[in-house]
Amino acid sequence: MEGLGLDLRLFIFQVVNFGILFFGLNYFLHKPIRKLLEGRRSEIKHSLEAAEQARKELHSSEEEQEKILHQARTEAQGIVEAGRQQAKKLEAKLEAATEERIRAMQEEARAEIERAKSQLRDEVKQELAGLVLHLTAEILDQQIDDATKSKHIEHLVHQIEA
């Protein structure tokens, strides 16, 4: 090997140095860096899995939220419709009550008119009977006492009524 210009001792020494350096670097640098990279890779993998799980949970919670909103809208529409129906029922009841009050007031007014007419008729009859008796007394030139006058008025009123 000397013919090639190589020193065998130097070559063996360099191979041994290279082996020591290789094993030393492998032991002190390569293995810790590889463990660090594996840990990092594992953390990234777990983080990606957690992110995917969070995305799935977010998606399911959005779906659940949409269901709840749809249900709330449906319930709100039902409540509004029930309120409208109750308002219509109440309106119908109020209208019926108002109509009943109007009818009662009309009946009461008719009854009052009839009472007033009857009272007026009675007063007119009394007045007419009194005038007839007074004229009759003047014609006959007689003086009639109050008791007789009342009896004659009653008699005349009964005749007018019939």
HELIX and SHEET records of a PDB file:
HELIX    1   1 GLU A    2  LEU A    4  5                                   3    
HELIX    2   2 LEU A    8  LEU A   25  1                                  18    
HELIX    3   3 ASN A   26  HIS A   30  3                                   5    
HELIX    4   4 LYS A   31  LEU A  140  1                                 110    
HELIX    5   5 ASP A  146  GLU A  161  1                                  16    
END                                                                             
